[in-house]
Amino acid sequence: MGIDNSPEMTPAGRGRNWQEILIVLAVVAGLVFTVFFSFRLYHSIFSLRHMHLPTGTSDVNLIQGWMTVPYIAKDYQVPETDLWQGLSIPDQANRRKNLNQLDREFAGGKPGVIIERVKSTILAYQTAHPRARPLSPTRTPLP
């Protein structure tokens, strides 16, 4: 019986086996983390896409800077043209901009000016069109 000098039996060979095992474990852990966080990202995007104010919301205090004029027009049941006229801003090329962006461009960078104009325009519309106000109480949107 001779001495077996295969790589698995030598001390250097055992170290290489551990390195291979650690590499495989690191790759598997990386794949698990990737799948886990990909699922969370998909869930977050899906949740954001379906998050909106209840249709017919009348509480103008719920208006926030990330909202766009078309979004507000739909949820507050106010014609989009009335909002653009109240803001004195052309709707072409501005429909996709949120209220914060419109503040920077059309209000001299003063935060909240456009939001206040939108609120006053909605309140004026609701006063002139009382049926535009929903019968149900106002609800707060989900975070």
DOLUMSE-253948 format. One line per field, with one value per atom (N, C-alpha, C): atom name; residue in three letters; z, x, y. Coordinates in steps of 0.05 Angstrom, whole numbers, plus 5000, padded with zeros to 4 digits. Each point is the difference from the previous one (the first is absolute). Layout:
BEGIN
at c(CA  ...)
aa c(ala  ...)
c3 c(Z  ...)
c1 c(X  ...)
c2 c(Y  ...)
END
This chain:
BEGIN
at c(N  CA  C  N  CA  C  N  CA  C  N  CA  C  N  CA  C  N  CA  C  N  CA  C  N  CA  C  N  CA  C  N  CA  C  N  CA  C  N  CA  C  N  CA  C  N  CA  C  N  CA  C  N  CA  C  N  CA  C  N  CA  C  N  CA  C  N  CA  C  N  CA  C  N  CA  C  N  CA  C  N  CA  C  N  CA  C  N  CA  C  N  CA  C  N  CA  C  N  CA  C  N  CA  C  N  CA  C  N  CA  C  N  CA  C  N  CA  C  N  CA  C  N  CA  C  N  CA  C  N  CA  C  N  CA  C  N  CA  C  N  CA  C  N  CA  C  N  CA  C  N  CA  C  N  CA  C  N  CA  C  N  CA  C  N  CA  C  N  CA  C  N  CA  C  N  CA  C  N  CA  C  N  CA  C  N  CA  C  N  CA  C  N  CA  C  N  CA  C  N  CA  C  N  CA  C  N  CA  C  N  CA  C  N  CA  C  N  CA  C  N  CA  C  N  CA  C  N  CA  C  N  CA  C  N  CA  C  N  CA  C  N  CA  C  N  CA  C  N  CA  C  N  CA  C  N  CA  C  N  CA  C  N  CA  C  N  CA  C  N  CA  C  N  CA  C  N  CA  C  N  CA  C  N  CA  C  N  CA  C  N  CA  C  N  CA  C  N  CA  C  N  CA  C  N  CA  C  N  CA  C  N  CA  C  N  CA  C  N  CA  C  N  CA  C  N  CA  C  N  CA  C  N  CA  C  N  CA  C  N  CA  C  N  CA  C  N  CA  C  N  CA  C  N  CA  C  N  CA  C  N  CA  C  N  CA  C  N  CA  C  N  CA  C  N  CA  C  N  CA  C  N  CA  C  N  CA  C  N  CA  C  N  CA  C  N  CA  C  N  CA  C  N  CA  C  N  CA  C  N  CA  C  N  CA  C  N  CA  C  N  CA  C  N  CA  C  N  CA  C  N  CA  C  N  CA  C  N  CA  C  N  CA  C  N  CA  C  N  CA  C  N  CA  C  N  CA  C  N  CA  C  N  CA  C  N  CA  C  N  CA  C  N  CA  C  N  CA  C  N  CA  C  N  CA  C  N  CA  C  N  CA  C  N  CA  C  N  CA  C)
aa c(met  met  met  gly  gly  gly  ile  ile  ile  asp  asp  asp  asn  asn  asn  ser  ser  ser  pro  pro  pro  glu  glu  glu  met  met  met  thr  thr  thr  pro  pro  pro  ala  ala  ala  gly  gly  gly  arg  arg  arg  gly  gly  gly  arg  arg  arg  asn  asn  asn  trp  trp  trp  gln  gln  gln  glu  glu  glu  ile  ile  ile  leu  leu  leu  ile  ile  ile  val  val  val  leu  leu  leu  ala  ala  ala  val  val  val  val  val  val  ala  ala  ala  gly  gly  gly  leu  leu  leu  val  val  val  phe  phe  phe  thr  thr  thr  val  val  val  phe  phe  phe  phe  phe  phe  ser  ser  ser  phe  phe  phe  arg  arg  arg  leu  leu  leu  tyr  tyr  tyr  his  his  his  ser  ser  ser  ile  ile  ile  phe  phe  phe  ser  ser  ser  leu  leu  leu  arg  arg  arg  his  his  his  met  met  met  his  his  his  leu  leu  leu  pro  pro  pro  thr  thr  thr  gly  gly  gly  thr  thr  thr  ser  ser  ser  asp  asp  asp  val  val  val  asn  asn  asn  leu  leu  leu  ile  ile  ile  gln  gln  gln  gly  gly  gly  trp  trp  trp  met  met  met  thr  thr  thr  val  val  val  pro  pro  pro  tyr  tyr  tyr  ile  ile  ile  ala  ala  ala  lys  lys  lys  asp  asp  asp  tyr  tyr  tyr  gln  gln  gln  val  val  val  pro  pro  pro  glu  glu  glu  thr  thr  thr  asp  asp  asp  leu  leu  leu  trp  trp  trp  gln  gln  gln  gly  gly  gly  leu  leu  leu  ser  ser  ser  ile  ile  ile  pro  pro  pro  asp  asp  asp  gln  gln  gln  ala  ala  ala  asn  asn  asn  arg  arg  arg  arg  arg  arg  lys  lys  lys  asn  asn  asn  leu  leu  leu  asn  asn  asn  gln  gln  gln  leu  leu  leu  asp  asp  asp  arg  arg  arg  glu  glu  glu  phe  phe  phe  ala  ala  ala  gly  gly  gly  gly  gly  gly  lys  lys  lys  pro  pro  pro  gly  gly  gly  val  val  val  ile  ile  ile  ile  ile  ile  glu  glu  glu  arg  arg  arg  val  val  val  lys  lys  lys  ser  ser  ser  thr  thr  thr  ile  ile  ile  leu  leu  leu  ala  ala  ala  tyr  tyr  tyr  gln  gln  gln  thr  thr  thr  ala  ala  ala  his  his  his  pro  pro  pro  arg  arg  arg  ala  ala  ala  arg  arg  arg  pro  pro  pro  leu  leu  leu  ser  ser  ser  pro  pro  pro  thr  thr  thr  arg  arg  arg  thr  thr  thr  pro  pro  pro  leu  leu  leu  pro  pro  pro)
c3 c(5000  5000  5000  4980  4998  5012  5002  5011  4977  5005  4980  5001  4980  4999  4984  5000  4985  5013  4985  5010  5024  5002  5022  5026  4999  5024  5011  4983  5009  5013  5018  5013  4980  4979  4980  4986  4995  4987  5017  5027  5018  5000  4999  4999  4975  4978  4975  5000  5013  5002  5016  5021  5016  4985  4984  4984  4979  4988  4981  5013  5024  5015  5007  5009  5007  4976  4977  4976  4992  5001  4993  5019  5026  5020  4995  4993  4994  4976  4979  4976  5006  5016  5007  5017  5019  5017  4983  4981  4982  4983  4991  4985  5017  5025  5018  5006  5006  5005  4975  4976  4976  4996  5003  4997  5021  5025  5021  4995  4994  4996  4973  4980  4976  5005  5016  5007  5015  5019  5015  4982  4981  4981  4983  4990  4984  5016  5025  5017  5005  5005  5005  4976  4977  4975  4995  5004  4995  5020  5025  5020  4993  4992  4992  4976  4981  4976  5006  5020  5007  5023  5010  5022  4988  5008  4991  5021  4997  5018  4992  5019  4993  4980  4979  4980  5013  4992  5010  5027  5006  5025  5000  5023  5001  5019  5016  5019  4986  4995  4984  5017  5025  5017  4994  4985  4993  4975  4987  4976  5008  4986  5006  4975  5004  4978  4979  5006  4980  4980  5005  4983  4975  4978  4975  4997  4983  4996  4989  4980  4991  5022  5017  5023  5019  5006  5018  4987  4975  4985  5002  4996  5001  5028  5020  5027  5013  4993  5012  4982  4978  4981  4992  4993  4990  4972  4981  4973  4999  4986  4998  4989  4981  4988  5021  5019  5021  5018  5005  5017  4986  4974  4985  4998  4996  5000  5027  5021  5027  5006  4988  5004  4981  4979  4979  4988  4996  4988  4976  4978  4977  5006  4991  5006  4982  4975  4983  5014  4999  5011  5030  5014  5029  5013  4984  5011  5017  4994  5015  5023  5003  5021  5026  5022  5026  5010  5021  5011  5009  5011  5009  4976  4978  4976  4989  5001  4990  5018  5026  5019  4991  4994  4993  4974  4981  4974  4998  5014  4996  5025  5022  5025  5011  4984  5008  5022  5000  5020  5028  5003  5027  5005  5019  5005  5009  4989  5010  4985  4983  4986  4982  4984  4981  5015  5021  5016  5010  5010  5010  4978  4976  4978  4992  5000  4993  5021  5025  5021  4997  4995  4998  4974  4979  4975  5005  5014  5006  5018  5021  5018  4985  4982  4984  4982  4988  4983  5016  5024  5017  5009  5005  5009  4977  4976  4976  4991  5006  4992  5024  5017  5025  4996  4977  4995  4996  4995  4996  5026  5023  5025  5006  5008  5005  5025  5000  5023  5023  4994  5021  5013  5026  5013  4988  5004  4988  5014  4984  5012  4994  5017  4997  4983  4980  4984  5016  4991  5013  4994  5020  4995  4980)
c1 c(5016  4984  5017  4997  5016  4985  5014  4988  4986  4975  4984  5007  5010  5007  4980  4975  4980  4996  4990  4997  4981  4981  4981  5013  5021  5012  5022  5011  5021  4988  5014  4990  4992  5015  4994  4974  4995  4976  4975  5003  4977  4993  5020  4995  4985  5007  4987  4971  4995  4972  4983  5011  4986  4995  5020  4996  4978  4999  4979  4972  4999  4975  4991  5019  4993  4991  5012  4992  4972  4994  4974  4979  5006  4982  4995  5022  4997  4982  5004  4983  4971  4995  4973  4987  5015  4990  4994  5017  4995  4975  4996  4975  4975  5002  4977  4994  5020  4996  4988  5011  4990  4970  4993  4971  4983  5009  4985  4995  5021  4997  4986  5003  4985  4970  4992  4972  4990  5016  4991  4998  5018  4999  4974  4995  4976  4975  4999  4977  4997  5021  4999  4990  5010  4992  4970  4992  4972  4982  5008  4985  4998  5022  4999  4983  5001  4984  4970  4992  4971  4992  5018  4994  4989  4977  4989  4979  4993  4980  4973  4982  4973  4988  4987  4988  4980  5001  4982  5009  5025  5010  4995  4993  4994  5019  5015  5018  5025  5002  5023  5026  4998  5025  5015  4988  5014  5017  4999  5016  5029  5018  5028  5016  5025  5017  5007  4998  5007  4977  4977  4976  5002  4989  4998  4972  4997  4974  4980  5007  4980  4991  5018  4994  4980  5005  4983  4973  5000  4974  4983  5012  4984  4990  5017  4992  4982  5002  4983  4976  4998  4978  4997  5022  5001  5011  4988  5011  5029  5016  5028  5004  4984  5003  4995  4982  4995  5025  5013  5025  5022  5004  5021  4994  4974  4993  5005  4993  5005  5029  5017  5029  5013  4986  5011  5025  4999  5023  4989  5015  4991  5002  4980  5001  5019  5005  5019  5028  5012  5027  5001  4977  5001  4982  4986  4981  5014  5025  5014  5016  5001  5016  4983  5013  4986  4999  4985  4996  5027  5017  5027  5016  4999  5014  4987  4974  4986  5007  5003  5009  5027  5019  5027  4999  4983  5000  4983  4977  4980  4995  5011  4995  5026  5020  5026  5013  4994  5013  4988  4979  4987  4984  5007  4985  4972  4981  4973  4982  5010  4984  4980  5010  4983  4979  5008  4981  4978  5006  4979  4982  5011  4983  4981  5011  4983  4978  5007  4979  4978  5008  4980  4983  5012  4985  4980  5008  4982  4977  5006  4979  4981  5010  4982  4982  5012  4984  4978  5008  4981  4977  5007  4980  4980  5011  4983  4985  5009  4988  4996  4980  4997  4997  4990  4996  5027  5021  5027  5011  4989  5010  4988  5015  4990  4982  4982  4982  5014  5020  5013  5021  5007  5021  5027  5018  5026  5017  5016  5018  5029  5018  5028  5013  5017  5012  5020  5003  5019  5028  5019  5028  5013)
c2 c(4977  5023  5025  5015  5024  5024  5021  5025  5014  5008  5013  5030  5012  5028  5016  4992  5015  5027  5021  5027  5001  4982  5001  4993  4984  4990  5019  5017  5018  5024  5013  5024  5022  5003  5020  4993  4975  4991  5005  4996  5005  5030  5017  5029  5008  4987  5006  4992  4977  4991  5020  5010  5020  5025  5008  5024  4996  4977  4994  5000  4988  4999  5029  5016  5028  5016  4995  5014  4992  4974  4990  5012  5000  5012  5029  5015  5028  5005  4984  5003  4993  4979  4993  5022  5010  5022  5025  5006  5022  4997  4975  4995  5002  4990  5002  5030  5016  5028  5014  4993  5012  4994  4975  4992  5014  5000  5012  5030  5015  5028  5007  4983  5004  4997  4981  4996  5024  5010  5024  5024  5004  5022  4998  4976  4996  5007  4990  5005  5030  5014  5029  5015  4993  5014  4994  4975  4993  5015  5003  5014  5030  5012  5028  5006  4981  5004  5000  4985  4998  5018  5016  5018  5027  5008  5025  5009  5025  5011  4989  4998  4992  5019  4990  5017  5019  5025  5020  5011  4999  5011  5030  5011  5028  5015  4986  5013  5009  5026  5010  4999  4996  4997  4975  4981  4976  5003  5023  5005  5002  4987  5000  5006  5008  5009  4979  4975  4979  4996  5011  4996  5017  4990  5015  5012  5019  5013  4980  4983  4980  4981  4992  4983  5013  5025  5016  5004  5006  5005  4975  4977  4975  4994  5002  4992  5020  5026  5020  5007  4986  5004  5029  5012  5028  4999  5014  4999  5010  4985  5007  5028  5008  5026  5022  4996  5019  5003  4978  5001  5015  4994  5014  5030  5007  5028  5013  4986  5011  5004  4983  5002  5021  5007  5017  4988  4974  4985  4985  5000  4984  4970  4985  4971  4985  5009  4986  4999  4978  4995  5002  5004  5001  4979  4984  4981  4978  4994  4978  5011  5026  5012  5001  4994  5001  5029  5004  5027  5012  4984  5011  5010  4986  5008  5026  5002  5024  5024  4995  5021  5011  4983  5009  5016  4992  5013  5025  4999  5022  5017  4993  5015  5012  5001  5011  4983  4974  4983  5001  5016  5002  4975  4984  4975  5005  4985  5000  5020  5017  5020  4986  4982  4985  4983  4987  4984  5018  5023  5018  5009  5006  5008  4977  4975  4977  4997  5003  4997  5021  5025  5021  4996  4990  4995  4977  4980  4977  5010  5015  5010  5018  5017  5017  4983  4980  4982  4986  4990  4985  5019  5025  5019  5006  5003  5005  4976  4976  4975  4982  5005  4985  4970  4992  4971  4986  5015  4989  4988  5009  4991  4972  4981  4973  4999  4980  4997  4986  4983  4985  5018  4994  5015  4996  5019  4999  4979  4986  4980  5008  4992  5006  4978  5007  4979  4984  4975  4982  5010  4997  5008  4983)
END
